[in-house]
Amino acid sequence: MRLPAATVMSFLIALFVLRADLRAQKGADFVADSEAARRLAALVDRGETFGLRGAVLATWDGKVLIARGRSDDVDRYGVDAETRFEIASTTKQFTAAAILRLAELKKLELDDSIAKHLPMVPPDCEAITIRHLLQHSSGIPGTNSRGGGDDLAAVVPIFLEGGPRHEPGTHWEYWNQGYALLAGIIERRSGKSYADFCRDELFKKAKMKTAGFTGDEPKKGQKFATGASERGDRSAVAHPYGEYGYQYRGMGGAICSLWDLWAWDRALNGNRVLKKDSRDLLLDPGLEDYALGWFVRKRGARRIQSHAGSVRGFLADLRRYVDDDGCLVVLLNDDRQPLYSIAALFESCLLGEDYPMPPKPLDVETRRSLVGRYESKDGTRLELEEVRGALQAGIFWGGAGRPTIGFVGEGQAEGRYQFFDFQSLIGMSVDLRDGAVAAIRLEGDRVFERRR
């Protein structure tokens, strides 16, 4: 039977779209053919100005706009969309989802006392529920952070020492160890290790093909980011705290690529991992806008579901634009970078808002000619130093306090520069004496004389 030409053409178009979508998801870096994607790609490229090391994923209307890595040192820190990063406290969303999955399996209820599922819970902590741990409202202070290892019965009384300082459910205080206790509950109710339960019930079902945890045995061909830190560099797969014990389990330690987190976003958009009622709970905020493993806030009328994380060598920020079927993932492999400023810049670009485009980077010779400490007549200091191949600037207003941190790039004309602080651009020029930089002028005629 001969098919109509229109039917054949429709089939070929559908096949082409499917193959293009698969290439987008299986390839390393990807930039869609759209104006929004090109704006985002240009922003990644300009990351050279502020020493960007990491990878960025942005999606909208359920489609990938960009999945791209950027680095200055390709041999050591080079990354792409397939590179796995440690995501630190962003792991908490997986712990929360695992608890919800156990609730679906009738293994527990969110309003159960933790004493029902954990050993050695002191009597003064029996009013704390699983939901309280999920929402950081247990009343246990965030300073209760001693303890670790694999012995759950040993760490429970240490984590809960002193009992709640506030009635459970009445006070919000971010407490990492509450998520370690949740990991213990997951293990006791599932009969599996925390990592294995997440792999079987979350990662596999979400088709997160390379997601795992610190300490995993690296497989041939897998890419792991190297995280730069003043406390010592480390691979994403290396333990930041010696082992994946309760000092870190459940609160951090997941390692994912951009494509893994895109697959997770898609899973949260359907029933593959959690049923709708469970997924709705992820968007039901408690105190301080914290739901279950996620902050849920509004930007105007737009709901944003987000969580960030920080650990030695790595920073992560994941934001989901619930009503727009969009998401933004920023994974950085240098813990000295300004994560929130970088994520906010890409968010403004993704949402079509006004944002300052970083200036073009300075060449090495120019950067080094400007490095130094400068001071104005009122005592305000300007300090310029090379950081990650960029020229970082700190303005200490009045000579003290926390500085305004930014970066310096090219200006609109020769001998002109621009100070970029992720929110604005300020013009700069230099005064030369005997061929060397003697002073720097900011817009508004504030003059900083060179001191060293």
Secondary structure, DSSP 8 states (H G I E B T S, - for coil): ----HHHHHHHHHHHHHHHHHHHHHHSSSEE-SSHHHHHHHHHHHGGGGGT--EEEEEEETTEEEEEEEE-S-HHHH---TT-BEE-GGGGHHHHHHHHHHHHHTTS--TTSBGGGTSTT--GGGTT-BHHHHHTT-SS--TT-----SS-HHHHHHHHTTT--SS-TTS-----HHHHHHHHHHHHHHHSS-HHHHHIIIIIHHHT-TT-EETT----TT--B-EEB-TT--EETTS-TTSSSSTTTBTTB-EEE-HHHHHHHHHHTTSSSSS-HHHHHHTT---GGGB-SSSEEEEETTEEEEEEEEEETTEEEEEEEEGGGTEEEEEEESBTTS-HHHHHHHHHHHHTT-----------HHHHHHH-EEEE-TTS-EEEEEEETTEEEEEEEGGG-SS-EEEEEEE-SSTTEEEEE-SS-EEEEEEEEETTEEEEEEETTTEEEEE--
